[in-house]
Amino acid sequence: MVDAQKFIQADPVIREVAEQKETVWINPDFLPFGVTDGVCQLVVSDEDIADAEERLSRFAPFIQRCFPETVETHGLIESPLADIPNMQKALEEAYGCSIPGRLMLKMDSHLAIAGSIKARGGIYEVLKHAEDLAIAAGKLTVEDNYAKLADEEMKQFFRQYTVQVGSTGNLGMSIGIMSAALGFRVKVHMSADAKQWKKDLLRSKGVEVIEYADDYSKAVAEGRKLSDADPMSYFVDDEKSVNLFLGYAVAAKRLKRQLDELGIAVDEQHPLITYVPAGVGGAPGGVSYGLKRLFKDAVHCFLVEPTLCPSVLLGMATREYEKANVHDFGISGITEADGLACASPSSFVTRILGNLVSGDFTVKDGKLYDYLRLLDRCEQKRIEPSSCAAFAGPCSLLQYEGSRDYCAKHGLTREVLENSVQIAWATGGRLVPAEIWDQYLSTYID
């Protein structure tokens, strides 16, 4: 247990976080990319990311065969990058803020198959595990057409094995849907925060959903323990998995391709600023890491968390990493942002991002629904409440003294910011049932 009072007394920002106030934490350990490059490559290299991208390409024929919605993209699972000028103007008017540059929405909310950012890491890890098993058994070579993995013979082979994961919802959906498509037996351990419709969807795919009255950490711990006891079971560990991280990191190169197609340059005079909602930290960590490797000091990566569960912020700000738990700071961890309801952060991600992430904004639950309604009205786009946390970043960048000082220190003058692209990263939403959208749109919280 972390001595929370020591940190609360020593750091005004941590005190604000403990009081569940909206704030920004600017990373005091942030360093220029060139300083951190060598150390990071020892953990996850450019070659590792390239290998992950090649693996996804090998699986494209299988994905296309099993999921018709990917035929148009030839089995590539990728999301749109959309301009949202009406939302940009509406945010400025509603919150009295200034959002310079071009505001865009990276719509991982609409990724094929799983309808969330977890379609990147979660699906990648399942595919890698399947490839490892099939190659080891002599049933597959990397020269084969991977569409054969959809044959009944291969499904019978994979049926010997179980895949398990602990989740608040979206990771479980990505793991469950893809594992079931391959033929694996699947067990998803769901925390109390998980929405009922997500459990129902998984069960409709033949997935065994095990429910817990406790939080995410308990679901992960129990899932890991049960999986470890079964030699034919594989546990997808959201807290420590390098494979999940690699699947997310591939997003950077794909985003660059989209920016290039739009004629958008990214350099220090035309910076890229990203805001990704964070739960345990895996998805935003992988995405941010990939972006830093590609754009270096021309990209500034911020995380966003609910005031009711800012675990990644606390893990990094205290340098206690996975030992930090929001409960130690008197925070419930219970939030409307179910995908972000992780009381303790990833040990792996908080360390690898230690010198790379610029900072972390917090946002009150009520604003998630306000942003959701605003986006629906202004742009006719719908994303989950958890995803809407991302909008707190561009709204707040020039509002807080800490983030203004960061901008001044790193050459983000008003003139430079006018040439920037700011991206709110939408992390989930496509699979939300119509009746749940009605609930979301009519939810108001002070």
C-alpha positions as CSV (number, residue, x, y, z in Angstrom):
1,M,0.0,0.0,0.0
2,V,1.3,3.4,-1.0
3,D,1.7,6.2,1.6
4,A,-0.8,8.5,-0.2
5,Q,-0.6,11.3,2.3
6,K,3.1,11.7,1.7
7,F,2.5,12.4,-2.0
8,I,-0.6,14.5,-1.4
9,Q,1.3,16.8,1.0
10,A,4.3,17.1,-1.3
11,D,2.6,17.7,-4.7
12,P,-0.2,20.2,-5.3
13,V,-1.3,18.3,-8.4
14,I,-1.6,15.0,-6.6
15,R,-3.6,16.8,-3.9
16,E,-6.0,18.0,-6.6
17,V,-6.2,14.5,-8.0
18,A,-7.0,13.1,-4.6
19,E,-9.7,15.8,-4.2
20,Q,-11.1,14.5,-7.5
21,K,-10.7,17.9,-9.2
22,E,-10.1,18.3,-12.9
23,T,-6.5,19.1,-13.4
24,V,-3.4,18.4,-15.5
25,W,-0.2,16.6,-14.5
26,I,2.8,17.5,-16.6
27,N,5.5,14.8,-16.6
28,P,8.6,16.2,-14.9
29,D,10.6,13.2,-16.3
30,F,9.7,14.0,-20.0
31,L,12.9,14.0,-22.1
32,P,13.7,14.8,-25.8
33,F,13.2,11.6,-27.9
34,G,16.9,11.3,-28.8
35,V,17.8,10.9,-25.1
36,T,15.4,8.0,-24.5
37,D,15.6,6.2,-27.9
38,G,18.3,3.7,-27.1
39,V,16.8,2.5,-23.8
40,C,13.3,2.1,-25.2
41,Q,14.6,0.1,-28.2
42,L,16.0,-2.5,-25.8
43,V,12.4,-3.1,-24.7
44,V,10.3,-2.7,-27.9
45,S,12.3,-2.0,-31.1
46,D,11.3,-0.6,-34.5
47,E,11.9,-4.1,-35.8
48,D,9.4,-5.5,-33.3
49,I,6.7,-3.1,-34.5
50,A,7.5,-3.9,-38.1
51,D,7.2,-7.6,-37.3
52,A,3.8,-7.0,-35.8
53,E,2.7,-5.1,-38.9
54,E,3.9,-8.0,-41.1
55,R,2.0,-10.5,-39.0
56,L,-1.2,-8.6,-39.3
57,S,-0.7,-8.5,-43.1
58,R,-0.3,-12.3,-43.1
59,F,-3.6,-12.7,-41.3
60,A,-5.5,-10.3,-43.6
61,P,-6.9,-13.1,-45.8
62,F,-8.2,-14.9,-42.7
63,I,-9.8,-11.8,-41.3
64,Q,-11.4,-11.0,-44.6
65,R,-12.8,-14.5,-44.9
66,C,-14.3,-14.5,-41.4
67,F,-15.4,-10.9,-41.1
68,P,-17.1,-9.6,-44.3
69,E,-17.0,-6.0,-43.0
70,T,-13.3,-6.0,-43.7
71,V,-13.6,-7.1,-47.4
72,E,-13.5,-3.5,-48.5
73,T,-10.2,-3.0,-46.7
74,H,-8.8,-6.4,-47.8
75,G,-8.7,-7.7,-44.2
76,L,-7.0,-4.6,-42.8
77,I,-8.5,-3.4,-39.5
78,E,-8.2,0.4,-39.5
79,S,-10.3,3.4,-38.5
80,P,-11.1,6.7,-40.2
81,L,-9.4,10.0,-39.3
82,A,-12.0,12.7,-39.5
83,D,-12.0,16.5,-39.3
84,I,-14.4,17.8,-36.7
85,P,-14.5,21.6,-37.2
86,N,-18.1,21.9,-35.9
87,M,-17.1,20.1,-32.7
88,Q,-14.0,22.3,-32.4
89,K,-16.1,25.4,-32.6
90,A,-18.8,24.0,-30.3
91,L,-16.3,23.1,-27.6
92,E,-14.8,26.6,-27.7
93,E,-18.2,28.2,-27.3
94,A,-19.5,25.8,-24.6
95,Y,-16.3,25.8,-22.5
96,G,-14.9,29.3,-23.2
97,C,-11.6,27.7,-24.3
98,S,-9.3,28.2,-27.3
99,I,-8.4,25.2,-29.5
100,P,-5.9,26.4,-32.1
101,G,-5.0,24.4,-35.2
102,R,-7.0,21.6,-36.7
103,L,-9.0,19.3,-34.4
104,M,-9.5,15.7,-35.7
105,L,-11.0,12.5,-34.4
106,K,-9.2,9.2,-34.8
107,M,-12.2,6.9,-34.9
108,D,-10.9,3.7,-33.3
109,S,-14.5,3.7,-31.9
110,H,-15.4,2.4,-35.4
111,L,-12.7,-0.3,-35.9
112,A,-14.1,-3.4,-37.6
113,I,-14.8,-6.5,-35.5
114,A,-14.6,-5.2,-32.0
115,G,-15.6,-1.5,-32.4
116,S,-12.8,-0.2,-30.1
117,I,-9.1,0.5,-29.9
118,K,-8.8,-3.0,-28.4
119,A,-9.3,-4.3,-31.9
120,R,-5.6,-3.4,-32.3
121,G,-3.8,-4.9,-29.4
122,G,-6.4,-7.6,-28.3
123,I,-6.9,-9.0,-31.7
124,Y,-3.2,-8.9,-32.5
125,E,-2.2,-10.9,-29.4
126,V,-4.8,-13.6,-30.2
127,L,-3.6,-13.8,-33.8
128,K,0.0,-14.1,-32.7
129,H,-0.8,-16.9,-30.2
130,A,-2.8,-18.8,-32.9
131,E,0.2,-18.4,-35.3
132,D,2.6,-19.7,-32.7
133,L,0.5,-22.7,-31.9
134,A,-0.2,-23.6,-35.6
135,I,3.4,-23.2,-36.7
136,A,4.7,-25.3,-33.7
137,A,2.2,-28.1,-34.6
138,G,3.4,-28.1,-38.3
139,K,0.0,-26.9,-39.5
140,L,1.1,-23.5,-40.8
141,T,4.1,-21.8,-42.4
142,V,4.5,-18.0,-42.9
143,E,4.4,-18.7,-46.6
144,D,0.8,-20.1,-46.4
145,N,-2.4,-18.3,-47.3
146,Y,-3.7,-17.7,-43.8
147,A,-7.3,-17.9,-45.0
148,K,-6.8,-21.7,-44.3
149,L,-7.1,-20.9,-40.6
150,A,-10.8,-20.5,-41.1
151,D,-11.1,-24.1,-42.2
152,E,-13.0,-26.5,-39.9
153,E,-9.8,-28.6,-39.4
154,M,-8.0,-25.7,-38.0
155,K,-10.9,-24.8,-35.7
156,Q,-10.8,-28.3,-34.3
157,F,-7.1,-27.9,-33.7
158,F,-7.6,-24.6,-31.8
159,R,-10.5,-26.0,-29.8
160,Q,-8.0,-27.9,-27.7
161,Y,-6.9,-24.6,-26.3
162,T,-8.4,-21.9,-24.1
163,V,-7.8,-18.2,-24.1
164,Q,-8.6,-16.1,-21.0
165,V,-8.5,-12.4,-20.2
166,G,-9.6,-10.0,-17.4
167,S,-11.5,-7.0,-18.7
168,T,-13.8,-4.1,-18.0
169,G,-15.4,-4.7,-21.3
170,N,-13.8,-3.7,-24.6
171,L,-10.6,-5.8,-24.3
172,G,-12.8,-8.8,-23.4
173,M,-14.8,-8.2,-26.6
174,S,-11.8,-8.0,-28.9
175,I,-10.3,-11.2,-27.3
176,G,-13.6,-13.0,-27.2
177,I,-14.8,-12.3,-30.7
178,M,-11.4,-13.1,-32.4
179,S,-10.7,-16.2,-30.3
180,A,-14.1,-17.6,-30.9
181,A,-13.7,-17.0,-34.7
182,L,-10.5,-19.1,-34.6
183,G,-12.1,-21.8,-32.6
184,F,-10.5,-21.3,-29.2
185,R,-12.5,-21.9,-26.1
186,V,-12.7,-18.4,-24.4
187,K,-13.2,-17.2,-20.9
188,V,-13.6,-13.5,-20.2
189,H,-13.4,-12.4,-16.5
190,M,-15.4,-9.3,-16.3
191,S,-15.2,-6.7,-13.5
192,A,-18.2,-5.1,-11.8
193,D,-17.7,-2.0,-14.1
194,A,-18.5,-4.0,-17.3
195,K,-21.7,-3.0,-19.0
196,Q,-24.4,-5.7,-19.3
197,W,-24.7,-5.3,-23.1
198,K,-21.0,-6.2,-23.5
199,K,-21.4,-9.4,-21.5
200,D,-24.5,-10.3,-23.6
201,L,-22.7,-9.7,-26.8
202,L,-19.8,-12.0,-25.8
203,R,-22.2,-14.7,-24.7
204,S,-23.9,-14.5,-28.0
205,K,-20.5,-15.4,-29.6
206,G,-20.2,-18.5,-27.5
207,V,-17.8,-16.9,-25.0
208,E,-17.9,-17.9,-21.3
209,V,-18.2,-14.7,-19.3
210,I,-17.3,-14.9,-15.6
211,E,-18.6,-12.0,-13.6
212,Y,-17.0,-10.5,-10.4
213,A,-18.6,-8.1,-7.9
214,D,-15.1,-6.6,-7.5
215,D,-13.0,-4.3,-9.7
216,Y,-10.8,-4.8,-12.7
217,S,-7.7,-5.8,-10.7
218,K,-9.6,-8.7,-9.1
219,A,-10.9,-9.9,-12.4
220,V,-7.4,-9.9,-13.8
221,A,-5.9,-11.7,-10.8
222,E,-8.6,-14.4,-10.8
223,G,-8.3,-14.9,-14.5
224,R,-4.6,-15.2,-14.4
225,K,-4.7,-17.7,-11.6
226,L,-7.3,-20.0,-13.3
227,S,-5.3,-19.8,-16.6
228,D,-2.0,-20.6,-14.9
229,A,-3.6,-23.8,-13.5
230,D,-4.5,-25.0,-17.0
231,P,-1.5,-26.0,-19.3
232,M,-3.8,-25.6,-22.3
233,S,-4.8,-22.1,-21.4
234,Y,-3.2,-18.8,-22.5
235,F,-3.8,-15.6,-20.5
236,V,-3.9,-12.2,-22.2
237,D,-2.4,-10.0,-19.5
238,D,-3.5,-6.4,-20.1
239,E,-1.2,-5.2,-17.3
240,K,2.1,-6.7,-18.7
241,S,1.7,-7.9,-22.2
242,V,4.3,-6.7,-24.8
243,N,2.2,-8.3,-27.6
244,L,-0.8,-6.2,-26.8
245,F,1.5,-3.2,-26.7
246,L,2.9,-4.0,-30.2
247,G,-0.6,-4.3,-31.7
248,Y,-1.4,-0.8,-30.5
249,A,2.0,0.6,-31.6
250,V,1.3,-0.4,-35.2
251,A,-1.4,2.4,-35.3
252,A,1.3,5.1,-35.6
253,K,2.5,4.1,-39.1
254,R,-1.1,3.8,-40.3
255,L,-2.0,7.2,-38.9
256,K,1.1,8.7,-40.7
257,R,-0.3,7.2,-44.0
258,Q,-3.6,8.9,-43.4
259,L,-2.0,12.2,-42.6
260,D,0.2,11.9,-45.7
261,E,-2.9,11.2,-47.9
262,L,-4.5,14.4,-46.5
263,G,-1.3,16.4,-47.2
264,I,-0.7,17.1,-43.5
265,A,3.0,17.5,-42.6
266,V,4.2,16.7,-39.1
267,D,7.3,18.5,-37.9
268,E,8.3,20.8,-35.1
269,Q,6.7,23.8,-36.8
270,H,3.6,21.7,-37.6
271,P,3.3,19.6,-34.4
272,L,0.9,16.7,-33.7
273,I,-0.7,16.6,-30.3
274,T,-2.7,13.5,-29.3
275,Y,-5.1,12.9,-26.4
276,V,-5.8,9.2,-25.7
277,P,-8.1,8.0,-22.8
278,A,-6.3,5.7,-20.4
279,G,-7.5,2.8,-18.3
280,V,-4.7,0.4,-17.3
281,G,-2.5,2.2,-19.9
282,G,-1.9,-0.5,-22.5
283,A,-3.7,1.0,-25.5
284,P,-2.7,4.7,-25.0
285,G,0.8,3.5,-24.1
286,G,1.3,1.5,-27.2
287,V,-0.2,4.2,-29.5
288,S,1.9,6.9,-27.9
289,Y,5.0,4.9,-28.0
290,G,4.5,4.1,-31.7
291,L,3.9,7.8,-32.4
292,K,7.0,8.9,-30.6
293,R,9.1,6.4,-32.5
294,L,7.8,7.8,-35.7
295,F,7.4,11.5,-35.2
296,K,9.9,12.0,-32.4
297,D,9.8,15.5,-30.9
298,A,7.2,16.7,-33.4
299,V,4.5,14.8,-31.5
300,H,3.2,15.5,-28.0
301,C,1.3,12.6,-26.4
302,F,-1.1,13.3,-23.6
303,L,-3.3,10.8,-21.7
304,V,-6.8,11.6,-20.3
305,E,-8.4,9.9,-17.3
306,P,-11.6,10.3,-15.3
307,T,-11.2,12.1,-12.0
308,L,-12.8,9.1,-10.4
309,C,-10.1,6.7,-11.6
310,P,-6.8,8.4,-12.6
311,S,-4.6,5.4,-11.9
312,V,-2.0,5.9,-14.7
313,L,-1.5,9.5,-13.6
314,L,-1.0,8.4,-10.0
315,G,1.3,5.6,-10.9
316,M,3.6,7.9,-12.9
317,A,3.4,11.0,-10.7
318,T,4.3,9.0,-7.6
319,R,6.8,6.8,-9.5
320,E,5.2,3.9,-7.6
321,Y,3.8,2.6,-10.9
322,E,1.6,-0.5,-10.5
323,K,1.8,-0.2,-6.7
324,A,-0.3,3.0,-6.8
325,N,-4.0,2.3,-6.4
326,V,-6.7,5.0,-6.6
327,H,-8.3,3.6,-3.4
328,D,-5.2,4.6,-1.4
329,F,-5.9,8.2,-2.4
330,G,-9.5,8.1,-1.3
331,I,-10.8,7.7,-4.8
332,S,-13.6,5.2,-5.5
333,G,-12.5,4.0,-9.0
334,I,-16.1,3.8,-9.9
335,T,-16.7,5.8,-13.1
336,E,-19.2,6.1,-16.0
337,A,-16.1,5.6,-18.2
338,D,-16.2,1.8,-17.7
339,G,-13.3,1.2,-20.2
340,L,-11.1,3.4,-18.0
341,A,-12.0,1.9,-14.6
342,C,-8.7,0.3,-13.6
343,A,-7.7,1.1,-10.0
344,S,-4.0,0.4,-10.6
345,P,-2.0,0.9,-13.8
346,S,0.2,-1.3,-15.9
347,S,3.7,-1.9,-14.5
348,F,5.1,-2.2,-18.0
349,V,3.5,0.8,-19.6
350,T,4.0,3.3,-16.9
351,R,7.7,2.5,-16.9
352,I,8.2,2.6,-20.7
353,L,6.3,5.9,-21.0
354,G,8.2,7.4,-18.1
355,N,10.2,9.8,-20.3
356,L,7.9,9.9,-23.4
357,V,4.4,11.0,-22.4
358,S,3.9,14.7,-22.0
359,G,1.2,14.7,-19.3
360,D,-2.2,13.5,-18.2
361,F,-5.5,15.5,-18.0
362,T,-8.4,14.5,-15.8
363,V,-12.1,15.0,-16.5
364,K,-15.3,14.7,-14.5
365,D,-17.8,12.0,-15.5
366,G,-20.6,14.6,-16.3
367,K,-18.6,16.1,-19.1
368,L,-18.3,12.7,-20.8
369,Y,-22.0,12.8,-21.6
370,D,-21.9,16.5,-22.5
371,Y,-19.2,15.9,-25.0
372,L,-21.1,12.8,-26.3
373,R,-24.2,14.9,-27.0
374,L,-22.2,17.7,-28.5
375,L,-20.4,15.4,-30.9
376,D,-23.6,13.7,-31.9
377,R,-25.3,17.1,-32.6
378,C,-22.4,18.8,-34.3
379,E,-20.8,16.0,-36.3
380,Q,-23.4,13.2,-36.3
381,K,-20.8,10.8,-34.8
382,R,-21.3,8.6,-31.7
383,I,-18.6,7.3,-29.4
384,E,-18.7,5.8,-26.0
385,P,-18.6,8.0,-22.8
386,S,-15.1,6.6,-22.1
387,S,-13.9,7.8,-25.5
388,C,-15.3,11.2,-25.0
389,A,-12.7,11.8,-22.2
390,A,-10.3,12.6,-25.0
391,F,-12.0,16.0,-25.6
392,A,-10.9,17.2,-22.2
393,G,-7.3,17.5,-23.7
394,P,-7.8,20.0,-26.4
395,C,-10.3,22.0,-24.3
396,S,-7.7,22.2,-21.4
397,L,-4.3,22.5,-23.1
398,L,-4.3,26.3,-22.9
399,Q,-6.6,26.5,-19.8
400,Y,-4.2,25.2,-17.1
401,E,-1.0,26.9,-16.0
402,G,0.9,23.6,-16.1
403,S,0.1,22.8,-19.7
404,R,0.6,26.4,-20.8
405,D,4.1,26.2,-19.3
406,Y,4.7,23.0,-21.1
407,C,3.7,24.6,-24.4
408,A,6.1,27.6,-23.7
409,K,9.0,25.3,-22.8
410,H,8.6,23.1,-25.9
411,G,8.2,25.8,-28.5
412,L,4.4,25.4,-28.9
413,T,3.8,29.2,-29.3
414,R,0.5,30.4,-30.4
415,E,1.7,30.7,-34.0
416,V,3.0,27.1,-34.0
417,L,-0.2,25.8,-32.4
418,E,-2.2,27.4,-35.1
419,N,-0.3,25.1,-37.5
420,S,-0.8,22.0,-35.3
421,V,-3.1,19.0,-35.7
422,Q,-4.7,18.0,-32.4
423,I,-6.2,14.5,-32.4
424,A,-8.8,13.3,-29.9
425,W,-8.5,9.5,-30.0
426,A,-11.9,7.8,-29.8
427,T,-11.5,4.4,-28.2
428,G,-14.9,2.7,-28.5
429,G,-18.5,2.9,-29.7
430,R,-19.4,1.1,-32.9
431,L,-21.0,-2.0,-31.2
432,V,-23.2,0.0,-28.7
433,P,-26.8,-1.1,-29.1
434,A,-29.4,1.5,-30.1
435,E,-31.2,1.4,-26.8
436,I,-28.0,2.1,-24.9
437,W,-27.3,5.1,-27.1
438,D,-30.7,6.5,-26.0
439,Q,-29.6,6.0,-22.4
440,Y,-26.2,7.7,-23.0
441,L,-27.8,10.7,-24.8
442,S,-30.3,11.3,-22.0
443,T,-27.8,10.9,-19.1
444,Y,-26.9,14.1,-17.2
445,I,-24.5,14.2,-14.2
446,D,-23.5,17.3,-12.3
